Amino acid sequence: MTAASKTILRRYELTDPVLWQIAHMVHEADLADDKFDSPEAPGLDVICRGLSLVAGDDEVLTLTRTLFDGLYEHQRHALLHGNNRL
């Protein structure tokens, strides 16, 4: 979801800053190139890789959907309350 996530956001003209912040986290988790200051990335990487070791693809998609929904809500809440890095 690295470059692909940003491509999707651009293609569908999604301007939600929380989605862009999560795209940066995913980029950093996937590539670990320090392009974005995303301290959440290593944990996100470990969780996703670990899930893939104990669950099949369908279950991983179900679990990560919930994970990313929670991450979105946490970042949205931070943005609304002025506690963010955007």
KEROLO-958870 format. One record per atom (N, C-alpha, C, O): residue number from 0; residue in one letter; x, y, z. Coordinates in Angstrom, 1 decimal. Example, Ala and Ser with C-alpha at 12.3 -4.5 7.8 and 13.67 -1.06 7.14 Angstrom:
BEGIN
0 A 13.2 -5.7 7.8
0 A 12.3 -4.5 7.8
0 A 13.2 -3.3 7.8
0 A 14.2 -3.3 8.5
1 S 12.8 -2.2 7.1
1 S 13.7 -1.1 7.1
1 S 12.9 0.0 7.9
1 S 13.4 1.1 8.0
end
This chain:
BEGIN
0 M 0.8 -1.2 0.0
0 M 0.0 0.0 0.0
0 M 0.9 1.2 0.0
0 M 0.4 2.3 0.3
1 T 2.1 1.1 -0.3
1 T 3.0 2.3 -0.3
1 T 2.6 3.3 -1.3
1 T 1.7 4.2 -1.1
2 A 3.2 3.2 -2.5
2 A 2.9 4.2 -3.6
2 A 1.5 4.0 -4.0
2 A 0.8 4.9 -4.5
3 A 1.0 2.7 -4.0
3 A -0.3 2.4 -4.4
3 A -1.4 3.2 -3.6
3 A -2.3 3.7 -4.1
4 S -1.1 3.3 -2.3
4 S -2.1 4.0 -1.4
4 S -2.2 5.5 -1.8
4 S -3.3 6.0 -1.9
5 K -1.1 6.1 -2.1
5 K -1.1 7.5 -2.5
5 K -1.7 7.7 -3.9
5 K -2.4 8.6 -4.1
6 T -1.4 6.7 -4.8
6 T -2.0 6.7 -6.1
6 T -3.5 6.7 -6.0
6 T -4.2 7.4 -6.7
7 I -4.0 5.8 -5.2
7 I -5.5 5.7 -5.0
7 I -6.1 7.0 -4.4
7 I -7.1 7.4 -4.9
8 L -5.4 7.5 -3.4
8 L -5.9 8.8 -2.8
8 L -5.9 9.9 -3.9
8 L -6.9 10.7 -3.9
9 R -4.9 10.0 -4.7
9 R -4.9 11.0 -5.8
9 R -5.9 10.7 -6.8
9 R -6.6 11.6 -7.2
10 R -6.0 9.5 -7.3
10 R -6.9 9.1 -8.4
10 R -8.4 9.5 -8.0
10 R -9.1 10.0 -8.9
11 Y -8.7 9.2 -6.8
11 Y -10.1 9.4 -6.4
11 Y -10.3 10.8 -5.7
11 Y -11.3 11.0 -5.1
12 E -9.2 11.6 -5.8
12 E -9.2 12.9 -5.2
12 E -9.7 13.0 -3.7
12 E -10.5 13.8 -3.3
13 L -9.1 12.0 -3.0
13 L -9.4 12.0 -1.5
13 L -8.4 12.9 -0.8
13 L -7.2 12.7 -0.8
14 T -9.0 13.9 -0.2
14 T -8.2 14.9 0.5
14 T -8.2 14.8 2.0
14 T -7.6 15.7 2.7
15 D -8.8 13.8 2.5
15 D -8.9 13.6 4.0
15 D -7.4 13.5 4.5
15 D -6.7 12.6 4.2
16 P -7.0 14.5 5.4
16 P -5.6 14.4 5.9
16 P -5.3 13.2 6.7
16 P -4.2 12.8 6.8
17 V -6.3 12.6 7.3
17 V -6.1 11.4 8.1
17 V -5.7 10.3 7.2
17 V -4.8 9.5 7.5
18 L -6.4 10.1 6.1
18 L -6.0 9.1 5.1
18 L -4.6 9.3 4.6
18 L -3.9 8.3 4.4
19 W -4.2 10.5 4.3
19 W -2.9 10.8 3.9
19 W -1.8 10.4 5.0
19 W -0.8 9.9 4.7
20 Q -2.2 10.7 6.2
20 Q -1.2 10.4 7.3
20 Q -1.1 8.9 7.4
20 Q 0.0 8.4 7.6
21 I -2.2 8.1 7.3
21 I -2.1 6.7 7.3
21 I -1.3 6.1 6.1
21 I -0.6 5.2 6.3
22 A -1.5 6.7 5.0
22 A -0.7 6.3 3.8
22 A 0.8 6.5 4.1
22 A 1.6 5.6 3.7
23 H 1.1 7.6 4.8
23 H 2.5 7.8 5.1
23 H 3.0 6.7 6.1
23 H 4.1 6.2 6.0
24 M 2.2 6.4 7.1
24 M 2.5 5.3 8.0
24 M 2.8 4.0 7.3
24 M 3.7 3.3 7.6
25 V 1.9 3.6 6.4
25 V 2.0 2.4 5.6
25 V 3.2 2.4 4.8
25 V 3.9 1.4 4.7
26 H 3.5 3.5 4.1
26 H 4.7 3.6 3.3
26 H 5.9 3.3 4.2
26 H 6.8 2.5 3.8
27 E 6.0 4.0 5.3
27 E 7.1 3.8 6.2
27 E 7.2 2.4 6.8
27 E 8.3 1.8 6.9
28 A 6.1 1.8 7.1
28 A 6.1 0.4 7.6
28 A 6.5 -0.6 6.5
28 A 7.3 -1.5 6.8
29 D 6.2 -0.3 5.3
29 D 6.5 -1.2 4.2
29 D 8.0 -1.0 3.7
29 D 8.6 -2.0 3.5
30 L 8.4 0.2 3.6
30 L 9.7 0.4 3.0
30 L 10.8 0.8 4.1
30 L 12.0 0.6 3.8
31 A 10.4 1.3 5.2
31 A 11.4 1.7 6.3
31 A 12.5 2.6 5.7
31 A 13.7 2.4 6.0
32 D 12.1 3.5 4.9
32 D 13.1 4.4 4.2
32 D 13.2 5.8 4.9
32 D 13.9 6.7 4.4
33 D 12.5 5.9 6.0
33 D 12.5 7.2 6.8
33 D 12.1 8.4 6.0
33 D 12.5 9.5 6.3
34 K 11.3 8.2 4.9
34 K 10.8 9.3 4.1
34 K 9.8 10.2 4.9
34 K 9.8 11.4 4.8
35 F 9.1 9.5 5.8
35 F 8.1 10.2 6.6
35 F 8.4 10.0 8.1
35 F 8.9 8.9 8.5
36 D 8.2 11.0 8.9
36 D 8.3 10.8 10.4
36 D 7.1 10.1 10.9
36 D 6.1 10.7 11.3
37 S 7.2 8.8 10.9
37 S 6.1 7.9 11.4
37 S 6.5 6.9 12.4
37 S 6.8 5.8 12.1
38 P 6.5 7.3 13.7
38 P 6.9 6.4 14.7
38 P 6.0 5.2 14.9
38 P 6.4 4.2 15.5
39 E 4.8 5.2 14.3
39 E 3.9 4.1 14.4
39 E 4.3 3.0 13.4
39 E 3.9 1.8 13.6
40 A 5.1 3.3 12.4
40 A 5.4 2.4 11.4
40 A 6.0 1.0 11.8
40 A 5.5 0.0 11.3
41 P 7.0 1.0 12.7
41 P 7.5 -0.3 13.0
41 P 6.5 -1.2 13.7
41 P 6.5 -2.4 13.4
42 G 5.7 -0.6 14.6
42 G 4.7 -1.4 15.2
42 G 3.6 -1.9 14.3
42 G 3.2 -3.1 14.3
43 L 3.2 -1.1 13.3
43 L 2.3 -1.5 12.3
43 L 2.9 -2.6 11.4
43 L 2.1 -3.6 11.1
44 D 4.1 -2.5 11.1
44 D 4.8 -3.5 10.3
44 D 4.8 -4.9 11.1
44 D 4.5 -5.9 10.5
45 V 5.2 -4.9 12.3
45 V 5.3 -6.1 13.1
45 V 3.9 -6.7 13.3
45 V 3.7 -7.9 13.1
46 I 2.9 -5.9 13.5
46 I 1.5 -6.5 13.7
46 I 1.0 -7.1 12.4
46 I 0.5 -8.2 12.4
47 C 1.2 -6.4 11.3
47 C 0.7 -7.0 10.0
47 C 1.5 -8.2 9.6
47 C 0.9 -9.2 9.1
48 R 2.8 -8.2 9.8
48 R 3.6 -9.4 9.4
48 R 3.3 -10.6 10.4
48 R 3.2 -11.7 9.9
49 G 3.1 -10.3 11.6
49 G 2.7 -11.3 12.6
49 G 1.4 -11.9 12.3
49 G 1.2 -13.2 12.3
50 L 0.4 -11.1 11.9
50 L -0.9 -11.6 11.6
50 L -0.8 -12.6 10.4
50 L -1.5 -13.6 10.3
51 S 0.0 -12.2 9.4
51 S 0.2 -13.1 8.2
51 S 0.8 -14.4 8.5
51 S 0.7 -15.4 7.7
52 L 1.4 -14.5 9.7
52 L 2.0 -15.8 10.1
52 L 1.0 -16.7 10.8
52 L 1.3 -17.9 10.8
53 V 0.0 -16.2 11.3
53 V -1.0 -17.0 12.1
53 V -2.4 -17.0 11.5
53 V -3.2 -17.7 12.1
54 A -2.6 -16.3 10.4
54 A -3.9 -16.3 9.9
54 A -3.9 -16.3 8.3
54 A -2.9 -15.9 7.7
55 G -4.9 -16.8 7.7
55 G -5.0 -16.8 6.3
55 G -5.3 -15.4 5.8
55 G -5.6 -14.5 6.5
56 D -5.3 -15.3 4.4
56 D -5.5 -14.0 3.8
56 D -6.8 -13.4 4.2
56 D -6.8 -12.2 4.5
57 D -7.9 -14.1 4.1
57 D -9.2 -13.5 4.4
57 D -9.3 -13.1 5.9
57 D -9.8 -12.0 6.1
58 E -8.7 -13.8 6.8
58 E -8.8 -13.4 8.2
58 E -7.9 -12.2 8.4
58 E -8.2 -11.3 9.2
59 V -6.7 -12.2 7.8
59 V -5.8 -11.0 7.9
59 V -6.5 -9.8 7.4
59 V -6.4 -8.7 8.0
60 L -7.3 -9.9 6.3
60 L -8.0 -8.7 5.8
60 L -9.1 -8.2 6.8
60 L -9.2 -7.0 7.0
61 T -9.8 -9.2 7.4
61 T -10.8 -8.9 8.4
61 T -10.1 -8.2 9.6
61 T -10.6 -7.1 10.0
62 L -9.1 -8.7 10.1
62 L -8.4 -8.2 11.2
62 L -7.8 -6.8 11.0
62 L -7.9 -5.9 11.8
63 T -7.1 -6.7 9.8
63 T -6.5 -5.4 9.5
63 T -7.5 -4.3 9.2
63 T -7.2 -3.1 9.4
64 R -8.7 -4.7 8.7
64 R -9.7 -3.7 8.5
64 R -10.1 -3.1 9.8
64 R -10.2 -1.8 9.9
65 T -10.2 -3.9 10.9
65 T -10.5 -3.3 12.2
65 T -9.4 -2.5 12.7
65 T -9.5 -1.5 13.3
66 L -8.2 -3.0 12.5
66 L -7.0 -2.3 12.9
66 L -6.9 -0.9 12.3
66 L -6.7 0.1 13.0
67 F -7.1 -0.9 11.0
67 F -7.0 0.4 10.3
67 F -8.2 1.3 10.6
67 F -8.0 2.5 10.6
68 D -9.3 0.8 10.9
68 D -10.5 1.6 11.3
68 D -10.1 2.3 12.6
68 D -10.4 3.4 12.8
69 G -9.6 1.5 13.5
69 G -9.2 2.0 14.8
69 G -8.1 3.1 14.7
69 G -8.1 4.1 15.4
70 L -7.1 2.8 13.8
70 L -6.0 3.8 13.6
70 L -6.6 5.1 13.0
70 L -6.2 6.2 13.4
71 Y -7.5 4.9 12.1
71 Y -8.2 6.1 11.5
71 Y -8.9 6.9 12.6
71 Y -8.7 8.2 12.6
72 E -9.6 6.3 13.4
72 E -10.4 7.0 14.4
72 E -9.5 7.7 15.4
72 E -9.7 8.8 15.9
73 H -8.4 7.0 15.8
73 H -7.4 7.6 16.7
73 H -6.8 8.8 16.1
73 H -6.7 9.9 16.7
74 Q -6.4 8.8 14.8
74 Q -5.7 9.9 14.2
74 Q -6.8 11.0 13.9
74 Q -6.4 12.2 14.0
75 R -8.0 10.7 13.6
75 R -9.0 11.7 13.4
75 R -9.3 12.4 14.7
75 R -9.4 13.6 14.7
76 H -9.4 11.7 15.8
76 H -9.6 12.3 17.1
76 H -8.4 13.2 17.4
76 H -8.7 14.3 18.0
77 A -7.2 12.8 17.2
77 A -6.1 13.6 17.4
77 A -6.1 14.9 16.6
77 A -5.8 16.0 17.1
78 L -6.5 14.8 15.4
78 L -6.6 16.0 14.5
78 L -7.7 16.9 15.0
78 L -7.4 18.2 15.0
79 L -8.8 16.4 15.4
79 L -9.9 17.3 15.9
79 L -9.5 18.0 17.2
79 L -10.0 19.1 17.4
80 H -8.7 17.4 18.0
80 H -8.3 18.0 19.2
80 H -7.0 18.6 19.3
80 H -6.4 18.9 20.3
81 G -6.4 18.8 18.1
81 G -5.2 19.6 17.9
81 G -3.9 18.8 18.4
81 G -2.9 19.4 18.7
82 N -4.0 17.5 18.5
82 N -2.9 16.7 19.0
82 N -2.5 15.8 17.9
82 N -2.7 14.6 17.9
83 N -1.8 16.4 16.9
83 N -1.4 15.6 15.7
83 N -0.1 16.1 15.1
83 N 0.5 17.0 15.6
84 R 0.3 15.4 14.1
84 R 1.6 15.7 13.4
84 R 1.3 16.1 12.0
84 R 2.2 16.0 11.2
85 L 0.1 16.4 11.6
85 L -0.2 16.7 10.2
85 L 0.4 18.0 9.8
85 L 0.2 18.5 8.7
end
